[in-house]
Amino acid sequence: MKHLITIISLLMLLSSCCGSQTDNSADKFGLTSAELSALLVPVELYIESGVKGTSECAKRAFVPQATMSHVEADSIVVAPIQALYDFYDQTGPQDCSYELADCSVAGDAAMVRIESVFGEARFTDMFTMLKQGGEWKIVSKIFTVK
C-alpha cells in the first residue's frame, strides 16, 4: 500500500509538471491551455507520422488541398502535401521531436512555428491553419532545413 501511495504521488507530481509547462506556453501566447492543446493536435499528428513512418496520421492533420513549400537551389518549390506523405511512407519510422517556437491565433485562422527534428535533420516548420467544425487543420507547411 505504501508503494502504491508513492507511485500515485509521483504520477500526480509528473502530471502537474507537464500541465504547468502547457499552461506556461499557453500564457506566453495569450491562449488557454485548452486552446493551445487543440491547436497542437495537427502538429502532434505531423510528428507522429514521422515516428511511425507512415502518412496515415499526417493525413488527419492536413486539408486535402494543403501545400508544402521551401527554397531549393535558390528557387521556391511549392508541392502538394502528397509529397510529404510520400516522404513519410518511403522513409519509415525515425526519431522525431519538436519544440513550439511561436503561435498566433486570429479567430478561425492560426500560424504555428516549431523547431523540429526528424532523424538527423533539423527544420524550422511553419504551419498556417484554419479551424473547421471545431478542429484545427493545416492548410500549408513552409519549412527550412537548418
C-alpha positions, -999 to 999 in steps of 0.1 A, spaced: 0 0 0 28 24 9 44 18 -26 10 25 -43 7 58 -25 43 67 -35 36 58 -72 3 78 -72 22 108 -56 49 106 -83 23 105 -111 5 135 -96 38 154 -95 46 145 -131 12 154 -142 14 188 -125 48 195 -141 36 187 -176 4 207 -171 23 237 -159 46 236 -189 15 237 -212 0 264 -191 32 285 -193 33 281 -231 -4 289 -234 1 321 -213 31 330 -234 9 330 -265 -22 345 -249 -41 313 -251 -58 290 -227 -43 255 -222 -74 240 -240 -69 264 -269 -32 256 -272 -38 218 -269 -64 220 -297 -40 240 -319 -13 214 -314 -33 184 -323 -24 186 -360 13 193 -351 13 162 -330 -2 142 -358 25 156 -382 53 144 -357 36 111 -351 36 103 -388 74 107 -387 78 85 -356 56 57 -372 70 61 -407 35 63 -423 14 91 -437 -18 80 -421 -16 103 -390 -5 133 -411 -35 128 -435 -57 137 -405 -37 169 -398 -38 185 -432 -67 195 -455 -66 176 -488 -56 207 -508 -27 216 -485 7 225 -499 43 223 -487 68 249 -497 106 255 -493 135 270 -511 158 247 -531 188 259 -551 175 295 -548 141 285 -563 108 284 -545 93 250 -545 56 246 -539 43 210 -539 10 193 -530 10 178 -495 12 143 -511 50 149 -514 52 149 -476 30 118 -474 54 101 -499 84 111 -477 68 95 -446 59 63 -464 94 59 -480 115 69 -450 100 46 -424 100 52 -387 125 76 -372 132 96 -340 112 128 -343 105 157 -319 96 193 -318 96 224 -297 69 251 -300 85 283 -310 56 306 -318 19 307 -325 -7 333 -332 -45 329 -334 -70 353 -350 -105 338 -349 -105 307 -370 -71 313 -385 -37 305 -369 0 303 -375 23 278 -356 61 277 -359 80 247 -345 116 237 -344 116 200 -354 140 171 -356 134 142 -380 162 116 -376 194 136 -381 177 165 -399 166 197 -382 139 220 -395 120 252 -388 84 244 -398 57 270 -401 21 259 -405 -9 280 -414 -41 266 -401 -79 270 -402 -105 258 -377 -133 238 -393 -160 222 -372 -141 229 -340 -109 212 -353 -77 229 -365 -63 217 -399 -31 226 -416 -36 244 -449 1 250 -457 35 239 -444 65 261 -451 99 248 -440 136 255 -440 164 230 -433 189 241 -406 
